[in-house]
Amino acid sequence: MQIDIPAHIEKLLFLHDALIIPGFGGFTATRTPASADYVGGSVAPPAKTLAFSENLTVDDGILVGDIAQTHGVALDDARKAIADFVEKMQALLNQREIVTLPGVGRLYRNYVQKIQFLPDSTNFNASSYGLPPLQFSPIARSREVVDKPAADSVLAATPPASTPAYTPPAETYTPTARNGGARWGLALGILFLFVSLSIGIWYWQQKKKQALQAQRDQNGQTDERPAKEEPAASVPDKPAVSETTTPSAQTSADEKMEAARDVVAKEAGARECILVIATLREKTNADRLVRMLKKDGHEVYFLERNGYQVGVRFQYVQVSEIQETINILSKLTGEDQIWIKKK
């Protein structure tokens, strides 16, 4: 009776993690999980890899029992068939030939007469047998930014009637380095604001003095006017010019004083917030969004890292101001996923 022993070996390797050929050696299987090849863009299914050792020669009875049960022969006959098969393989290996086990692999002797094994690509993991590698590729995303008409900007600048409740997320970043530099920067900033406020007050006082002096000079000219003079219609109306110039200068000084006070008040209790509107891949789209934000009067935040991050930065005192700014930017740009980078 002709017994195909390599076929029995291939079948049993699907069912067992170890199989011994009596008097020759044994196969051991190692289970490997699914693996991803990011360079080649493929995912390999779970598998069982084979290894051969000629030191495993003690009969475990698996191969003998399977042959006896399949062909209905005695165990001694099954052992004799295996012994004949091993004798043929040893003869071929001693002649420097390569012995091929279909579906399992190839065996040969190296230069030190050790048996080497080259496994085939057969996946002996029964649960994933026959599954091909899965190919994948990254998906590129491109977003376009379109300028909106000026009317939309006016509508976007109007705050909504009611602001939904906003719960600020937990802070994920706390600066720990350069504390000394931060203190020096804060001190220089306060000094600069103090100097700016002093200059504004001095400028306002000078304008006020000039206005009072002009008024006094005008009153003196009116009292000393000669009796014989031309009608008032032919003389330039100097008081009218003085009255027109003085309120304008005083208004400008008041606006500068108010701006300086607002800066000092914000610096005392305000914090900086950075909102990122979008991360764009193309520079032209990023420049278009920057122009839109500057046109609406926002201070632009721009960072080139893995694309182009575009957003705004501003000072706030209350947390509700952040949500109001997010609503304004959403209406202006049409983006509904504006995220807080710093607050």
C-alpha positions in Angstrom: 0.0 0.0 0.0 1.3 3.4 -1.0 1.0 6.0 1.8 1.4 9.7 1.1 3.2 10.6 4.3 3.9 14.3 3.3 0.1 14.8 2.9 -0.5 13.5 6.5 2.3 15.9 7.7 0.6 18.9 6.0 -2.8 18.0 7.4 -1.6 17.5 11.0 0.3 20.9 11.1 -3.1 22.6 10.7 -4.3 20.8 13.8 -1.2 20.7 16.1 1.5 23.2 17.0 4.1 20.5 17.1 4.6 17.3 15.0 7.4 14.8 15.2 8.6 12.5 12.5 10.1 9.5 14.4 13.8 9.0 13.8 14.1 12.2 11.7 13.1 15.4 13.5 10.1 17.6 14.4 8.2 20.7 13.3 7.1 23.4 15.8 4.7 26.2 14.9 4.7 29.7 16.4 1.5 31.8 16.2 2.0 35.4 15.0 -0.6 38.1 15.1 -1.7 40.3 12.2 1.0 42.7 11.2 1.0 46.0 9.2 3.6 46.9 6.6 3.4 50.8 6.5 6.1 51.0 3.8 4.4 48.5 1.4 0.9 49.5 2.5 -0.5 46.1 3.5 -1.8 44.2 6.5 -1.0 40.5 6.8 -3.5 38.2 8.6 -2.6 36.1 11.7 -0.5 33.1 10.8 1.6 30.1 12.1 5.2 30.0 11.2 7.1 26.7 11.1 10.5 25.7 12.4 12.4 22.4 12.1 14.7 20.7 14.6 16.4 17.4 14.0 16.9 17.0 17.8 13.1 16.2 18.2 13.2 12.5 17.4 11.0 11.0 20.3 7.8 9.7 18.8 4.7 11.6 20.1 2.3 9.1 18.3 0.4 11.8 16.4 1.7 10.9 12.9 1.6 7.1 13.5 -1.9 7.3 14.9 -3.2 9.4 12.0 -1.8 7.0 9.4 -3.1 3.9 11.1 -6.6 5.4 11.5 -6.8 6.8 8.0 -5.7 3.7 6.1 -7.0 1.1 8.6 -3.6 -0.5 9.3 -1.8 -1.6 12.4 0.4 0.7 14.3 3.5 -1.4 13.5 2.7 -1.1 9.8 2.3 2.6 10.1 5.7 2.9 11.9 7.4 0.8 9.2 5.9 3.1 6.5 7.3 6.1 8.3 10.7 4.4 8.8 10.9 3.7 5.0 10.0 7.3 4.2 12.7 8.6 6.7 15.3 6.3 5.1 14.6 7.7 1.6 14.9 11.3 2.9 18.1 10.6 4.7 19.6 9.1 1.5 18.6 12.1 -0.6 20.0 14.5 2.0 23.3 12.7 2.2 23.6 13.0 -1.6 23.3 16.8 -1.2 19.8 16.8 -2.6 16.9 18.9 -1.6 13.9 17.1 -0.1 10.5 18.8 -0.8 7.5 18.3 1.3 4.5 19.7 -0.7 2.7 22.5 1.1 5.2 22.4 4.0 8.7 23.4 2.8 12.1 22.1 1.7 14.9 20.4 3.6 18.6 20.3 2.8 22.0 19.8 4.6 24.4 22.7 5.0 28.2 22.6 4.9 28.3 21.3 8.4 25.8 18.5 7.7 23.0 20.1 9.7 19.5 19.9 8.3 18.1 23.3 7.3 14.4 24.0 6.6 12.9 26.6 4.2 9.1 26.9 4.9 6.6 27.5 2.2 4.1 30.4 2.2 1.3 28.2 3.6 -0.6 29.8 6.5 -1.2 26.9 8.9 -3.5 29.0 11.1 -6.9 27.3 10.5 -8.9 30.4 11.6 -7.2 32.7 9.0 -6.2 30.2 6.3 -6.7 31.6 2.8 -7.0 35.3 3.8 -5.0 37.5 1.4 -3.0 40.5 2.6 -5.1 43.7 2.8 -3.8 46.7 0.8 -4.3 50.2 2.2 -3.2 53.8 1.3 -3.4 57.1 3.2 -6.3 59.5 2.3 -5.3 63.1 1.4 -7.8 65.8 2.4 -8.0 69.2 0.7 -10.2 72.1 1.9 -10.9 75.3 0.0 -11.5 78.7 1.7 -13.8 81.1 -0.2 -14.0 84.8 0.5 -17.4 86.0 1.6 -18.9 89.4 0.7 -18.6 92.3 3.1 -22.3 92.0 4.1 -21.6 88.6 5.7 -18.7 90.2 7.6 -21.1 92.8 9.1 -23.6 90.2 10.0 -20.9 88.0 11.5 -19.6 90.9 13.7 -23.0 91.2 15.4 -23.1 88.9 18.5 -26.0 86.5 18.8 -29.0 87.3 20.9 -28.4 84.5 23.3 -25.1 82.6 24.0 -25.3 79.0 25.0 -23.7 77.9 28.2 -20.1 77.0 27.7 -18.0 74.7 29.9 -14.3 75.3 29.4 -12.2 72.2 29.0 -9.4 71.3 31.4 -6.1 73.0 30.7 -3.7 70.6 29.1 -0.6 72.8 28.9 1.2 74.6 31.7 4.4 76.5 30.9 7.1 75.4 33.3 10.3 76.8 31.6 11.7 80.3 31.4 10.0 81.7 34.5 12.6 84.3 34.8 12.2 85.5 31.2 8.4 85.7 31.7 8.8 87.9 34.8 11.1 90.2 33.0 8.7 90.4 30.1 5.8 91.2 32.4 7.8 93.9 34.1 8.9 95.5 30.8 5.3 95.4 29.6 3.9 97.1 32.7 6.7 99.8 32.4 5.8 100.3 28.7 2.2 100.7 29.5 3.0 103.2 32.3 5.1 105.3 30.0 2.4 105.2 27.3 -0.2 106.3 29.8 2.0 109.1 31.0 2.6 110.3 27.4 -1.1 110.2 26.7 -1.9 112.3 29.8 0.8 114.8 28.9 -0.4 115.0 25.4 -4.0 115.6 26.5 -2.9 118.3 28.9 -0.9 120.1 26.2 -3.9 120.0 23.9 -6.1 121.4 26.6 -3.6 124.2 27.3 -3.4 125.0 23.6 -7.2 125.2 23.4 -7.5 127.5 26.4 -4.7 129.7 25.1 -6.4 130.0 21.7 -9.7 130.9 23.5 -7.9 133.6 25.5 -6.2 135.0 22.5 -9.5 135.1 20.6 -11.2 137.0 23.5 -8.3 139.5 23.7 -8.6 140.2 20.0 -12.3 140.8 20.3 -11.9 143.3 23.1 -9.1 145.3 21.3 -10.8 145.5 17.9 -10.8 149.1 16.5 -14.0 151.1 16.1 -13.5 151.6 12.4 -13.3 148.1 10.8 -14.9 146.5 7.9 -18.2 144.5 8.4 -17.8 141.1 10.0 -18.8 139.4 6.8 -15.5 140.4 5.1 -13.3 139.3 8.1 -12.4 135.6 8.5 -14.2 134.1 11.3 -11.3 133.0 13.5 -13.4 131.9 16.5 -15.3 129.5 14.3 -12.0 127.9 13.3 -10.9 127.7 16.9 -14.2 126.2 18.0 -14.0 123.6 15.2 -10.4 122.6 15.9 -10.6 122.5 19.7 -13.3 119.8 20.1 -11.5 117.6 17.5 -8.2 117.8 19.3 -9.9 117.2 22.6 -11.8 114.2 21.2 -8.6 112.7 19.8 -6.9 113.1 23.2 -9.9 111.6 25.0 -9.9 108.6 22.7 -6.2 108.0 23.3 -6.7 108.3 27.0 -9.5 105.8 26.9 -7.5 103.4 24.8 -4.5 103.6 27.2 -6.9 102.9 30.2 -8.4 99.9 28.4 -4.9 98.5 27.8 -4.0 98.9 31.5 -7.3 97.4 32.6 -7.0 94.4 30.3 -3.4 93.8 31.3 -4.3 93.7 35.0 -6.8 90.8 34.7 -6.9 89.7 31.0 -5.5 86.4 29.6 -4.5 85.5 26.0 -6.6 83.0 24.0 -5.6 81.4 20.7 -8.3 79.8 18.5 -7.3 77.6 15.5 -9.9 77.8 12.7 -8.4 75.4 10.3 -5.2 73.5 9.3 -4.7 73.8 5.6 -2.4 71.9 3.2 -2.1 74.6 0.5 -0.4 78.0 1.2 -2.8 79.9 -1.1 -5.8 78.8 1.0 -4.1 79.8 4.2 -3.2 83.3 2.8 -6.8 83.7 1.7 -8.1 82.9 5.2 -5.5 85.3 6.7 -6.7 88.1 4.5 -10.3 87.4 5.5 -9.5 87.6 9.2 -7.4 90.8 8.9 -10.2 92.4 6.9 -12.6 91.7 9.7 -10.3 93.3 12.2 -8.9 90.2 14.0 -5.3 89.6 15.1 -4.1 86.6 13.1 -2.4 83.5 14.5 -0.3 81.6 11.9 1.9 78.5 12.4 3.5 76.4 9.7 3.7 72.8 11.1 2.3 69.7 9.3 0.4 72.2 7.1 -0.6 75.8 7.8 -2.5 76.5 11.1 -4.6 79.7 10.8 -6.5 81.3 13.7 -6.8 84.4 15.8 -5.4 85.5 19.2 -7.0 88.0 21.6 -7.2 89.0 25.2 -10.2 88.1 27.4 -11.4 88.6 30.9 -14.5 86.4 31.1 -14.7 82.9 29.6 -17.9 83.8 27.8 -15.9 86.0 25.5 -14.2 82.9 24.0 -17.6 81.4 23.0 -18.7 84.8 21.5 -15.5 84.9 19.4 -16.0 81.3 18.3 -19.6 82.2 17.1 -18.3 85.2 15.3 -15.6 83.3 13.5 -17.9 80.4 12.6 -20.3 82.8 10.9 -17.4 84.6 9.2 -15.5 81.5 7.8 -18.2 78.8 7.8 -16.1 76.5 10.0 -17.9 74.7 12.8 -14.9 72.9 14.3 -12.9 75.8 15.7 -10.7 74.5 18.6 -9.0 76.3 21.5 -5.2 75.9 21.4 -4.4 78.2 24.3 -6.5 79.9 27.0 
